[in-house]
Amino acid sequence: MTIIDATVRGHTDSTWDDIVPVLHDYIAIPNVSPDFDPQWREHGYMAAAVELIAGWCRARPIPGMRLDVHELPGRTPMIVIEIPPTGGGAADDTVLLYGHLDKQPEMEGWRAGLGPWTPVLDGDRLYGRGGADDGYAAFASLTAIEAVHAAAGAHTRCVVLIEASEESGSPDLPAYVEALGETIGTPSLVVCLDSGCIDYDRMWVTTSLRGMVTGTLNVDIVSEGLHSGDASGMVPSSFRIARALLDRIEDAATGELLLPELNVEIPPGRLAEAQATADEIGAIADHYPFVDGAGPTTADPAGQLLARTWHPTLSVIGADGLPPTGRAGNVLRPTTALKLSFRLPPTADPAAAAAALTAVLEADPPYGARVEFRAAEFAPGWNAPATAPWLSAALDSASTAAFGRPSRSFGEGGSIPFMGMLGERFPDAQFVITGVLGPDANAHGPNEYLHLPTARRLTMAVAHLLDAHARR
């Protein structure tokens, strides 16, 4: 199968026709990641999602397939699928395919008629939480393997891992990678279907992922709320103290993060990649829903790509101690807590970054306030190794056959902790990190959707890559 032929295309299209109703059922399950539902086990939603996806996978007619649902003590479950080689592919050469089934929480702002747990098919778009991030991955992986069989192609031994804690930073994944070491083996190719694409016109390959640190900054100044007229001016605002602490680590005018532990030198190859992509695609920030008169941090197309990939950033993603404006009395509040999300360059050390942030934020608190920064989690980024010639050629031919255009590469702004972990564990493996999250697919936010034509085409492209890998 040197090209994507009519058999591959036909099998993919007919199987995806059957997948869409199952994805409807999956979207309807509110199986948010454990960070957002500490009682996930009692609620049973994660188990329902695992049962739905595992049930569909078990029913697939793939010769020799074995599926197990593993659940280590105190951990979220993991779907593990082993598939023997076909078409002369090597049994001692493994392709690892990865995805996840846990979801981000609901978020506000869904437009009328849509909702996180309300699947809606509108033209080519399947709306609802988790369809594109990352419920489709298990379906696409097995469909691609089936397409290889249908076209009498070849693939080596395949292992599919579908985890359930990725949106919480994959805290359970290291334990499973260790426990499943013999099953995973030593992959020569890793295919991850949990990334994005700059447009829907070709296959996009992610060459780097940002690391991350998340934590909560707590500032306490008094033990109870005080009348703002009586106390303000003598008792400082806990919010102002928090704001001053943030100024230690971020230039509020530019958004530049000031600590050296959070910054790295950008590799020359990644600078060239960003410029080449920008020259063809142009400014990628134009699709964001800015309010009238607002715009991005930079108008330079290459600068936008680098800003979302190789520059560290801070986002305040939550707050405690602040009442809703309609219920806010004239009270000097005793405490302010801000949840901080730091995105780190791919090669930054997240542990060193977390330690530096803690030290700087907690040192010499203004007015003797009680200040604490609790780093809840941190995860490494990832920078892809050099692409092997066979894979470079296969990516272009797969993309051309499935999408009509050669592939392109870019650095992704999100984090997939599994990739950093695998990069260290399997330094000789080749990686294909790709996905369906296009310009306005809005993963993690309201109105998230799966672009179904891209999911179909990407499935065909993966089938092509599996065959090319077996024949390299």
Secondary structure, 3 states (H helix, E strand, C coil): CCCCCHHHHHHHHHHHHHHHHHHHHHHCCCCECHHHCCCHHHHCHHHHHHHHHHHHHHCCCCCCCEEEEECCCCCCCEEEEEECCECCCCCCCEEEEEEECCECCCCCCCCCCCECCECEEECCEEECCCHHHHHHHHHHHHHHHHHHHHCCCCECEEEEEEECCHHHCCCCHHHHHHHCHHHHCCEEEEEECCCECCCCCCCEEEEEECEEEEEEEEEECCCCCEEHHHHECCECCHHHHHHHHHHCCECCCCCCECCHHHCCCCCHHHHHHHHHHHHHHCCCHHHCCCCCCCCCCCCCHHHHHHHCCCCCEEEEEEEECCCCHHHCCCEECCEEEEEEEEEECCCCCHHHHHHHHHHHHHCCCHHHCEEEEEEEEEECCEECCCCCHHHHHHHHHHHHHHHCCCCEEEEECCCCHHHHHHHHHCCCCEEEECCCECCCCCCCCCCCEEEHHHHHHHHHHHHHHHHHHHHC
